[in-house]
């Protein structure tokens, strides 16, 4: 089965487009900037307050990775704690939480889609089989093969209650690929997570699309929206898959969210 966006289109780039982008054969070509050594604000966190689990918290680990704690339950979203992506792309800054700063128990792991910067095999295997893994439809077999058997595959708008958290998988405008022959063989999306009157939204990777308003209307008022602002140039190539900062502000307004949490910047240089 091959999955598609809400408009019925599959926006995975072809080889010709990738080469045109990488070789700079277009009018938006810019001089390449450094991949590492770029200054990004960083605050050390020893995890002491997080392990106490007395507060509701949202902690940015870097890129699209977050730790969310609500009502004593802990969830990791798109966790990537490895020093590189696939042994190739190095981190520009270390993770905001190292392993020994994580809570002793992770109840749920949410994975928005299967791209390497969101679904990191070394991190997932180290987290082990104890958490429940909520993943897009089509990804369950990968997790079971990795020995992570507590997996829930989700369709858009599917809602599950796990460890006291109400989790809804919502649409995004993107695509998926893990290997040579699996383009769009699994879905992609975002998550709305709520408990005790607090509701947060993680968009995953997405372009601007008309679905943001529907997410806000169907899921209710969002206290914090984690939205991507990086990896957006050149626009002719990225517009169908990644928002730029202006798009992200537009999405925030359409959602009707209370707080904007910028992500997908500063950690890995992807464009």
Buried (B, 14 or more C-beta within 10 A) or exposed (E): EEBEBEEEEEBBBEEEEEEBBEEEEEEEEEEEEEEEEEEEEEEEBEBEEBBEBEEBBBBBBBBBBBBBBBEBBBBBBBBBBBEBBEEEBEBBBBBBBBEEBBBEEBBBBBBBBBBBBBBBEBBBEEBEEEBBBBBBBBBBEBBEEBEBEBBBBBEBBBEBEBBEBBBBBBBBBBBBBBEEEBBBBBBBBBBBBBBEEBBBBBBBBBBBBEBBBBBBEEBEEBBBBBBBBBBBBBEEBBBBBBBBBEBBBBBBEBBBBEEBBBBBBBBBBBE
